[in-house]
Amino acid sequence: MSRYDKYAPKAGGFRAEVAAAWVAADLNKPFAVGLNSAGRVVKGAGVTGVIGILIVTKAKAIGDVVDVMTAGEIVEATLSDGTTALAAGIPVYAVSASGLLATASTGNMRVGWTVEGGTVLSTRLCVRMGVPNPIAAA
């Protein structure tokens, strides 16, 4: 069950409304997110590129406001393939199309790295989002 651990509320993220409902299957899992053309949070890149990580702990309806992390740490981090225990120092990437997290770098954006590793309870993902450059990606 992934959850935010260290998060500076004034400088470590931003708030925005969600564009689509987040259902039970999405709970307690980290997703890379972007914004759509209406400024609402979507899984994956949206029109802004991947700009943060979102973990929801309860179902969200369209228009609900969420906190998106841009800098902080996640404990009990789970990758999209179900991997929960990674070695320390492993880079973690976002799949732009889906928002899923992976260790494969090809075509994906780096969102952070693991700091601790070895057991389900000690895997810590350090998130540091840069500003995407859509011109360079074109």
C-alpha positions in Angstrom: 0.0 0.0 0.0 1.9 3.0 -1.3 1.6 6.3 0.6 3.1 9.7 0.8 5.7 10.0 3.5 7.7 13.2 3.3 5.9 16.0 1.5 6.2 19.7 1.9 2.7 21.0 1.4 3.7 24.4 0.3 6.5 23.5 -2.1 6.4 19.7 -2.7 3.3 19.6 -5.0 0.1 21.3 -6.1 -3.6 20.8 -6.0 -5.9 20.3 -8.9 -9.2 18.7 -9.8 -9.3 15.2 -11.4 -10.6 14.8 -14.9 -12.0 11.3 -14.4 -13.1 9.2 -11.5 -10.5 7.3 -9.6 -12.0 3.9 -8.5 -11.1 1.2 -6.0 -8.6 -0.4 -8.3 -6.6 2.9 -8.3 -6.3 3.2 -4.5 -3.0 3.3 -2.7 -1.0 3.0 -6.0 1.3 5.7 -7.3 0.5 7.0 -10.8 2.4 9.5 -12.8 0.1 12.3 -13.9 -0.2 15.4 -16.0 -2.9 17.9 -16.8 -5.4 18.0 -19.6 -6.3 21.1 -21.6 -8.8 22.1 -18.9 -6.1 22.0 -16.2 -7.5 18.8 -14.6 -5.3 15.8 -13.5 -5.1 12.8 -15.8 -3.1 9.6 -15.6 -0.1 9.8 -17.9 1.3 12.9 -19.7 -1.9 14.8 -20.7 -1.0 18.0 -22.5 1.6 19.1 -20.0 3.8 15.9 -19.9 4.3 14.0 -16.7 4.5 16.6 -13.9 3.9 14.7 -10.7 2.9 11.6 -8.8 -0.6 11.0 -7.4 -1.7 8.4 -4.8 -5.4 8.4 -3.9 -6.5 6.7 -0.7 -10.2 6.8 -1.4 -12.3 6.9 -4.5 -12.5 10.3 -6.3 -15.3 11.7 -8.4 -14.8 13.9 -11.5 -13.9 17.4 -10.2 -12.6 16.3 -6.7 -9.4 18.1 -5.7 -6.3 16.1 -5.1 -2.7 16.8 -4.0 -0.1 15.9 -6.7 3.5 15.4 -5.4 6.3 16.9 -7.4 9.0 16.5 -4.7 8.9 14.2 -1.7 9.1 10.5 -0.7 6.7 7.6 -1.0 7.0 4.5 1.2 5.9 1.0 0.4 6.2 2.0 -3.2 4.7 -0.4 -5.7 5.6 -0.4 -9.4 2.9 -1.1 -11.9 4.1 -4.7 -12.5 3.5 -5.4 -8.8 7.2 -5.1 -7.8 7.3 -4.0 -4.2 10.9 -4.6 -3.1 13.7 -3.0 -5.1 17.3 -2.5 -4.3 18.4 0.9 -3.3 19.5 3.3 -6.0 17.2 2.0 -8.8 15.9 4.7 -11.1 12.1 4.8 -11.5 10.4 6.0 -14.7 6.8 7.0 -15.7 5.1 5.5 -18.8 3.7 8.7 -20.4 0.8 7.0 -22.1 -0.6 5.3 -18.9 1.0 6.9 -15.9 2.3 3.5 -14.7 5.7 3.3 -13.0 8.5 1.1 -14.2 12.2 0.5 -14.1 12.5 0.5 -17.9 14.0 3.8 -19.2 13.3 3.5 -22.9 10.8 6.1 -23.9 9.9 6.8 -20.3 10.5 9.9 -18.1 12.6 9.5 -14.9 10.5 10.5 -11.8 12.9 9.4 -9.0 14.9 6.6 -7.5 14.7 4.2 -4.6 16.5 5.1 -1.4 16.0 2.0 0.7 15.4 -1.5 -0.6 15.0 -5.1 0.3 11.6 -5.5 1.9 8.0 -4.5 1.1 8.0 -2.1 4.1 11.3 -0.4 3.5 11.1 0.4 -0.2 11.2 4.2 -0.4 10.8 6.1 -3.6 12.3 9.6 -3.7 10.4 11.7 -6.2 12.0 14.8 -7.8 10.1 16.0 -10.9 11.7 18.3 -13.4 9.8 20.6 -15.7 9.1 18.7 -18.9 10.3 20.2 -22.1 7.6 19.5 -24.8 9.7 21.2 -27.5 12.6 18.7 -26.9 10.2 15.8 -27.1 8.7 16.8 -30.4 
